[in-house]
Amino acid sequence: MATNRLGALIQQEDLIRKRFDAPAIVFSIAKKGVKISQNSLVTISEGRFVYCRYHGDVWNRSAYLNKMLRFIDVNGFVISGFTLQISQVDLSITSDPNEEMWEFQIPIFV
């Protein structure tokens, strides 16, 4: 893989209810001009996001998501859609799971 074009979409309801191990939707960011079936297309609108990067296994995300949810709550923000979990460094680049790097982007209303 070795790309930041792959990741997972975490359902808004699963994040709010802290179901961090719930099934997610795998995604790939398409290159401009690639034709994609409309029933397979999800568009993420521009906006404001709470952002975090972490090192470790893809499923070792609970502590980071909990911190982000606390930040959102303390600041009076409202989650407004799918959370993106984007691969930055995966096991195709490193054999050490501790070197994997993931990025979260949680869309918010301010």
Secondary structure, 3 states (H helix, E strand, C coil): CCCCCEEEEECHHHHHCCCCCCCCEEEECCCCCCCCCHHHCCCCCCCEEEEEEEECCCCCCHHHHHHHHHHHHHCCCEECCCEEEEEEECCCCCCCHHHCEEEEEEEEEC
